[in-house]
Amino acid sequence: MTAPHPRSRRALALPLGMAMATALAFLPNITASAAEAAPAATATTTAGDATSLSYVVNVRPGHGPSARVKKAIAEAGGTIVTSYDQIGVIVVHSSNADFAKILRAVPGVESAGNTRNAPLPAQSTTDMGTPKVLSAREVAAAKAADGQDPLEPQQWDLAAIKADKAHEVSLGSPKVTVAVIDTGVDDTHPDIAPNFDRGASVNCVAGKPDTADGAWRPSASESPHGTHVAGEIAAAKNGVGMTGVAPGVKVAGIKVANPDGYFYTEAVVCGFVWAAEHGVDVTNNSYYTDPWYFNCTDDPDQKALVDAVTRASRYAERRGAVNVAAAGNENYDLAADTITDPVSPNDGTPSDRVIDPSKCFDIPTQLPGVVTVAATGAKGLKSSFSNYGLGVIDVAAPGGDSTRYQTPAPPATSGLILGTLPGGKWGYMAGTSMASPHVAAVAALIKSTHPHASPALVKALLYAEADATPCTDPYDINGDGKVDAVCEGTKNRNGFYGWGTVDALAAVTH
């Protein structure tokens, strides 16, 4: 039996130097069990709606739900949570198992579907592990050259994309904001606080904005994922800790993962709409939208989720944001004819379903206009776990890998990626989750250099300025004599690296 996939789907949290030959080869099968006990009520639940599910009802954008649709929602036992009239997405709670089916028959409704399979709130699952946290002694012992932050010598990833050279030219503009749509950001961290944009930060977990002060922060029991990502992007060059790829830009936290680590459609929609309307220039999306790893458009419920997130991400781009997303950690060929998805729905009973990735989408990763990012390791090769696919991957960036597979040059010691962690700490993680923020940061540097550039132009420059990276052929990352993935395409565009490895120096000089 295949167990549900852990919640940090786009990050691998692994001990320093750990050999990942087995763990990385079989990521979808890592055990993750749902909690047996009934979950406690949260702010989004009351005793009366313990069996409720959340739904999205998609109507014509721009006018809000019609009286007919509102009446139909009420008659079908639904309660409107919020309505994003700009994009025609209505968030509804209902305990009627036939709610979506009924609404799909209502004139004016273009699609409708449940966003989850478990009653509100979702059941919890175990995580893949915890980051390798640097001890206070390790931080204190760190030594750097003049002009470097103390931990910068451990950041092999900066040199890999020429960010160290870029910093000699520009650190990026404080007028540019990157929003981390994720598990929350600890803005009190000394490396994040100087660059944090509170006005663009929010909690969207319930599907509508919670603007209470600090609502964007993760609790002590929640994943440090978003905080790690934020530091990779914009950790300040301030003589403390590490340095971000774009240490002069602003970073915001848009929290969309619930306490159990699920990124549900209504929260993701809220996150993109918030970014669109609060001056965000780049969004980073190191997750997939639960509960389906791939959402098949021939399934009416899953189609509604694709519709809703597509509308929201396109709205953010129309309002000026470049959307960047991680490709995933299963070593899938996203351009293959078929893929076996063993983890969906991850809040219900998953099965080994065979899908066509040209019709069933990892969202937001495979949505139109989204920059899809593969991960590389310290030797510049595709990370052992990174998804790939000709025509799907746009660019590549450091996401780390087993230190045994791809060992960095000294003085760096870990093949994983250093980032900030809640509580003023730093630690190592790996995954396409760590690759995506490198690209988001380079996009922010391009926007800093070309402040009037449209999202289309920023993306065009991102691709044109990337360093062409030829296929690794044969690709035998663990050296066992067996090919681990097949790269298709040319030097200038292929399934492993897309248009190439992003170049931070070109971003600030071209």
N, C-alpha and C positions, 0 to 999 in steps of 0.2 A: 504494500500500500504506500502511496506517495503522500507525504504530509504536506500541509500548507507551507508556503515559502515564508521565511522570516520577514519581519516588518521593514528592516533597513535594506530594502531591495536593491538599492543602487550603491550601497557601501559594504565593503568587507572589513570587519573589525578584527584584526588578527595580531597575535603576539609578534613582537619585533623579531625578524629573521626567521619566522616559522616557515617550514617547507609546506607548501599548499598543494602538493601533487594530487592528493586524494580529495581534499575539501573543495578545491576549485573545479575539479573535473566533474563533480556531481552536485553542484550547488542547488539545483531544484529539489534534491532529495534530502536536504538537511532537515532534521526533525524540528518541528515547531508545532506544539500542541495547543489547542484552544483550552481556555480555562473551563474547568468543569462546573465550578460554582456559578450561580447567577451573579452577573456583574452589578455593582452598586450603581445607584442612579447618579447621573451627572446633571450639570446645568441644562443639558438639552433634553432631559427626560423627566417625566413625572410618573407617579404611581399609576396614573390613568392611561398612559400611553406606552406601557412597558412592552407591548407587543407591536408597536408601530414600526413601520419601515419608512425610510425617506425616499422620495421620488423626485424626478425632474419632469416637468411638463413643458414642452417646447412649442411656442406659438410664434406668430409673425412678429419680428422685432419692431420696436419703436412705439407701440401703442398700449402696451400693458395687456393683461388678460381681459377679454371681453366679458360682458355680463353673463353671456351664455356659458363661457368656460368657467367663470367663478361659480356659477350655479351648479354646473356639472361636478366640479371638484367637491363642493359641499355635499351634494346629493350622494356622491360616491364615498362619503365618509372621510374626506380629506380636509386638512387644515393648512392654509397657506402660511409658510414660514417667512418667505420673502419673495419678491419678484424683481428680476433684473430686466426691466422693460427695454433697456437699450439693446439687449440681445435676444429678448423673447424667451427667457428661461425662468420658470416658476419653480420654486422649491416647496414641496408639500410633504407633510407627514400624514400617514394613514395606516390604520390597522386592517383595512379591507384588502384581502389577498388578491381581489380582482380589480383593484383600483386602476392600475395602468391599462389593463385590457379595456375597461369601461371608457377611460379618458381617450384612448386612441380612436374611438368611434365618434368622438364629439367633433362637429364641424369647427374648424379653426385650430384644432390641435394637430401639429405636424409630427410629433413623436412624444412618447411618454414611457418611462421605465423606472424600475426601482434601482436605487443606487447601492443597495446592500442586500445581503441575505440574512443577516442576523438582526434580531430586534435591537432597537436603540437602547443603550449604546452597544457597539459591537463587542464580541468576546475578545479577550486578549490572547495574544500569542507570544511565544518566547522570541527573543531576539537572537541574532547570529553570534553575538558576543559583545565584548566591550573593547574600546580603543586601547592601544598600548599607551598608557599615560606616562609622561615623563615625570620622574620624581623631583621633588624640590632640590635634591642634591644634584641630579643631572642638569637641571636648569641652571643652578648656581655655578656648575662647573663648565658651562658652555663658554667657548672662547671664539671670538670673531675678529676679523680684520677691521681696520678703521673704516667707518662708514657703514658697517653691517650691523644689523640687529644680532643679539647674542646667539640665537638659534639658526640664523641664516645659513651657516655652513652645512647644516643637515638638510637643507632644502635643495636637493639636486634638481628638483622639478623647475626651479626658477631659471637655472642655466639652460635647461633642456628646451625652453621656449624663448630664450634670450631676454627674460624679464630682468635679470640683473643688469644687462647692458641698457635695457629700456629705461631703468630707473635713473641712469646717468643723464638721460635726456628729459624725462618727464615721469612724475609719479601718478599722473592722471588728474582730472579736474574735479574739485569738490562740487561742481555744478552737475555732475553726472551721478545718478543713483542706480545701483544694482539691487533689485529685490530678491531675497532668498525665500522662495516659496517652499516651505519645508516644515520641520518639526518645531520651529521656534529658534530664536537667537537670543543669547545672553548678552545684552548690550552693556552690561556692567563690566565685561571682561576688559582688562587694560589695553589689549591690542585692538579691540573693536570700538570701545567707547568714543575715541577721538573722531571716528568716521561714521558714527551711527546716525541715521536719518529717522528720527522718531515720527515725524509727520507722515512718512510713507510706510509706517509699520502698523500692524493690526493683527488681531486674531480672527480667523475666518472659519474656525472648526465647526461651528454650528450652521454654517452655510450663509451667514450674514455677518457683517463686520461688528466686532467687539473692540471698541476704541479705548477701553479702560487702560490707564497707564500701566505698562509692563505686561499687558495681556499677550504680547508676542513672545514672551520668554517661555522656555521649557521649564517644567517643574523638575525637582530633583530626581523624580522617578522616570522622567521622560527621556527620549533619545537625545544625545548630544550632537546628532547628525547636522542639524541646521547651523549650530554654532561653529562646527568644524568647517563647513562650507563657507560661512561668512568670513572666517579668518583667512582662508585660502584666497579669497577675492580681495579683501581690503584691510587685512591686519596692518595697522599703522607702522610706518617706519619711524619709530620713536625711541629707539634704544632699549625696548622691552621685547622679550620673546622673539617672535618670528616676523617675517615681512610678507605681505600679500602681493599678488601679482600686480594689482593696481592700488597701491597703498595711499593714493591721494584722492580716490573717489569715495563717494558715500555708499553705505550699505544699509539696507532695510530688512526687517524681518516680517514676513507674512506667514503666520502660523496656520497650517492647514491640516496637520496630522492630529488626530484625536489622542487622548491619553494612552490608548492601546496601540498607537502607531499606524492607524489606517488613514489613508489619504482618499476620502470619499469625494464623489463628483461635485456635490454642492459646495464643499469647502474649496475645491480647486477652482470652480467657476467664480466663487467669491474672490479668491486670490487674484485671478487674472483681471477681473473687473476693477478691483481696488487698485491694482498696479496701473491700469489704464487711466484711472481718474486721479492719480496722485503723483504724476510727473515722473514715473519710473522709466528709465532708459533701457534697462536690460532686466529680464527675469531669468533666474536660474531654477531649473526644475530637475532635481536629482531624485526622482521617484517615478512610480507608475500609479495611475489612478485605480484604486481598489474598487471592487474585489476581483476584477478580471485582468489577468496579465495582458491578454489580447481580447479586444471587444469586437465581436463579429457583427457586421452591419446587416446580416440576414436574420439576426435575432432582434426582435422589436425592443426588448429592454436594453440590450447592449447598444443598439443603434441610437437610442435616446441619449445614452451617456456620451457617445462619440459626438453627436450633434451638439450637446450642451458645452462640452469642453472645447470643441472646434469653434463655436461661436465666441466663447470667452477669450480664447487665445488670439483669434483673428481680431477681435475688438481691441485687445491690448496692442497688437501690432499696428492697427489703424491709428491708434492714439500715440504711437511713437516708440513702442517697446520692441526690442529684439528679444525673442524667446529662445532660450537655450536649454536643451534637455539631454540627460544621460541616456545612453543606448541600452544599458542593462548588462547584467553580470553572468549570463548563462552560457556564454560561448555559442549563442544561436547565430545562424546565418539568417538575417532578417529578409534576405532576398531569395530564400529557398522557396521551392514550390509548396512545401508543407513543413510545419513544425509541430512537435508534440508538446502540448502545454499541460503539465501534470499538476499545476498548482491552483487552478481556478475552479470555482470561486474560493478565494482564500479565507472567507469568513463563513463558509458553508461546508459542503462535502465535495472536495475536488475530485476530478477524474482525469484520466489520460485522454484528453481530447486532441484530435488532430485538426489543426487549423491552417488556413491559407493566409500568410502574413500580408498578402496584397488586398485582402478583404477583411481581415481581423487585425485591429490596430492596438499597439501599445500606445496609450495616450498619457501625456501629450507628445511623447517621443516621435511618433510617426505621423503627426498631424501636418498638414500643409503649412509651410512657412517657418516651421520650427527647426532650429539648428540642432542636428542630431550628432552626438559626440561619442566617439570610441575612446578607450583608454590605452595608454602606452606605459611601459615600465622604464626602469632606469637605463636600459640599453636602447631605448627608442623603438622597441618592438611592440606589437599588439599585446596587451596584457592577456595572460592565459585565460582569464574569465570573460573578457570583453566581448559583447555581441558585435557583429559586423554585418556587412552586406552591401554589395555594389548598388549604388543609386539610393541607398538608405543613409549610410554614414556620410556626413558632410565634412567633418574635420576630426582630427585626433588631438589628444593632449594628455599630459601625464596624469595617470590615475593610480600608479603604483602596481606592484606585482610581488610575488614571493621574492625575497632577497636572494634565495637560492637560484631562482630562474634568471633574475635580472639584478645583478649586484651593482650598486652605484659606485662611482669613483670616490676615493677618500677626499675630504674628511667625512663625507656622509656615510652613515653606517646601515641605514634601513632602506629597503626598496619600496617602502610604503610612503605615504604622503603626510607631512607634518601639518597640523592645523590647530586651531584654538578649541578649547573645551570649556564647558561651563565651570564657573567657580574660579576663573583666573588660571586655568591649567592649559597645558598643551599636550598633544599626543598624536600618534600615528593611526591612519586608517587607509584603506585601499578600496577601489571600486570605480566604476564609471561615474559614481557620485562625486568623486574627487577630480575626475577629468572635466566634467561639465563646468564647474566654477572657474577653472583655468580659462576656458573659452569665453565664459561670461565676462571675466575680467579683461581679456584682450579686446572683446567687443566694446567694453567701457573705455579702454584706452583709445580705440579708434574713434569713439564718440567724443572723447576729450580733444582729440586732434582735429576732428571735423564736427564741430558742435551743431552744425545745421544739417548734418547728414540724416537722411531718412533711414528707417530700418532696412529697407531694400539695399540702400547704398552701403550701410555698415556691413551687412551680410556679404555683399559683393566684394568689399575690400577684405573682409575676413578670409574669404576663400582665395582671392587673388594673391594675398600676401602670405598665405600658408606655405610652408616649405614642403614641396612635393616629396612624398615618401613612397618609394617603390614597394611593391608587394614583397612580403617575406615568403620565399618559396625555396625549399619546402619549409612549412611552419611546424617545427617540432620543439615546442617551448620547453618541455621537460627532458629532452634528450633521450627518450626511450626508443627512438627509431621509428615511431609511428607519427604520421601527420595528424596534427591536432585541429587544424582548420585549413580551408583552401581559400586563398585570396584571388579574386578575379578583378580584371581591369588593367589599367595602364599606370605608369609612374605618376602621371598627373591627376589621375582619379581612379581610385580602386576601393574594393570592399572593406579593407582593413583600416585605411587612413583617410578615405574620402579625398578631398582636395589637398590634403597634407596635414602636417603638424603645425598648429598655430604659432605665429611669430609675433611676440610682444614688441620687439625692437622695430619691426616694420610698422607696427601700429602707431608708433609715436614719431616716426621719421618720414613716412610716405603720405 
